[in-house]
Amino acid sequence: MRELARVLRTGAAAVVVDWSRNGRGEAGPRLDERFDAARAREFFEEEGFEVRLAGERSETFRVVARR
């Protein structure tokens, strides 16, 4: 996230969609290699982003944040 914070101009948005640790693990990487929307939110907020949306689906999560 530090690199995103460095290269995105103020006002720019970042969108992350990834496999969720809260999934069943039937597809995608192993569960122990994943993280969830709450942890992704923390990553963004630690670098000064404003999280606009964070949510989970059955196997994936999405986070939209603004610099």
C-alpha positions as CSV (number, residue, x, y, z in Angstrom):
1,M,0.0,0.0,0.0
2,R,2.9,2.3,0.6
3,E,3.8,2.2,-3.1
4,L,0.2,2.9,-4.1
5,A,0.2,5.9,-1.8
6,R,3.4,7.1,-3.4
7,V,2.3,6.8,-7.0
8,L,-1.4,7.8,-6.8
9,R,-2.1,11.5,-6.9
10,T,-4.4,13.1,-4.4
11,G,-8.0,12.3,-5.2
12,A,-7.2,9.2,-7.1
13,A,-9.0,5.9,-6.3
14,A,-7.6,2.5,-5.8
15,V,-9.7,-0.7,-6.2
16,V,-8.7,-4.1,-4.9
17,V,-10.6,-7.3,-5.6
18,D,-9.0,-10.5,-4.2
19,W,-9.7,-13.9,-2.8
20,S,-11.1,-13.7,0.8
21,R,-9.7,-15.6,3.8
22,N,-13.4,-16.0,4.8
23,G,-14.1,-18.1,1.7
24,R,-14.5,-21.9,1.5
25,G,-11.3,-22.3,-0.3
26,E,-12.8,-24.3,-3.1
27,A,-11.1,-22.1,-5.7
28,G,-8.1,-19.8,-5.7
29,P,-5.2,-19.8,-3.4
30,R,-5.1,-21.7,-0.1
31,L,-7.0,-19.9,2.8
32,D,-3.8,-19.3,4.8
33,E,-2.4,-17.3,1.8
34,R,-5.4,-14.9,1.8
35,F,-6.6,-12.0,3.8
36,D,-10.1,-10.4,4.2
37,A,-11.7,-7.1,3.6
38,A,-11.2,-5.9,7.1
39,R,-7.4,-6.4,6.9
40,A,-7.3,-4.8,3.4
41,R,-9.1,-1.8,4.9
42,E,-6.5,-1.6,7.6
43,F,-3.7,-1.7,5.0
44,F,-5.3,1.3,3.2
45,E,-6.0,3.3,6.3
46,E,-2.5,2.8,7.6
47,E,-1.2,4.6,4.5
48,G,-3.7,7.5,4.8
49,F,-6.4,6.3,2.3
50,E,-10.1,7.0,2.9
51,V,-11.9,3.7,2.4
52,R,-15.2,4.3,0.5
53,L,-16.4,0.7,0.2
54,A,-15.3,-2.6,1.7
55,G,-17.3,-5.8,1.3
56,E,-17.1,-9.6,1.1
57,R,-18.7,-12.1,-1.2
58,S,-18.6,-15.9,-0.8
59,E,-15.0,-16.2,-2.0
60,T,-13.8,-12.7,-2.7
61,F,-13.7,-9.2,-1.3
62,R,-13.5,-5.7,-2.7
63,V,-12.2,-2.4,-1.3
64,V,-12.4,1.0,-2.9
65,A,-10.3,3.7,-1.4
66,R,-9.4,7.3,-2.2
67,R,-6.0,8.9,-1.7
